[in-house]
Amino acid sequence: MTAQEAVAKARECLRTITPLEGDCGLTCSAACCRSVEGEETGMLLFPGEEELYAQRNGWKILPAQNGKVVVCPGRCVREERPLSCRFFPLLPVVRDGTVRAAMDQRARVVCPLFDDGVRGLSEAFRESVRKAGRILMEAEETAKTLEEMTRQQDELKALRKAFGA
């Protein structure tokens, strides 16, 4: 499977499903959709997603340490969101060849759902994140991206533990 095919199938898994039974953005005024004042923040693009946003009005693609990020115009249709947004506040992580849904450590500072943990989110959403992760593992490029994201999550968790945060 190519990266583009894997991304298309993974995106479809999360096309309409949300972390809660309703619009979770109503709990925090869509905090994850707003850039921090003075800086543009975005979501990591998976291999094969860049071309979906390259010519889209109001969307910007910026270089990042491990690839590219997309900065949205602030509000969008759920079906247009990149995979990283669709997963949020979860992330499919890969350990010992198994994909599981874990809280994205970067969500801690912006998402009020973080404190409730994985079990505070809809089971259908959790399963869709796991399924999308398994699909992404079928293509070499997207598998490498997930493995790198898992490594970064482990690093963030270790840093927080070391500093008591």
HELIX and SHEET records of a PDB file:
HELIX    1   1 ALA A    3  CYS A   13  1                                  11    
HELIX    2   2 CYS A   24  LEU A   26  5                                   3    
HELIX    3   3 ALA A   31  CYS A   33  5                                   3    
HELIX    4   4 GLU A   50  TYR A   53  1                                   4    
HELIX    5   5 ARG A   78  GLU A   80  5                                   3    
HELIX    6   6 LEU A   83  PHE A   87  1                                   5    
HELIX    7   7 GLN A  105  VAL A  109  5                                   5    
HELIX    8   8 PHE A  114  ASP A  116  5                                   3    
HELIX    9   9 VAL A  118  GLY A  120  5                                   3    
HELIX   10  10 GLU A  123  LEU A  136  1                                  14    
HELIX   11  11 GLU A  140  ALA A  162  1                                  23    
SHEET    1   A 3 MET A  43  LEU A  44  0                                        
SHEET    2   A 3 GLY A  67  VAL A  71 -1                                        
SHEET    3   A 3 LYS A  60  ALA A  64 -1                                        
SHEET    1   B 2 LEU A  90  ARG A  95  0                                        
SHEET    2   B 2 THR A  98  MET A 103 -1                                        
END                                                                             
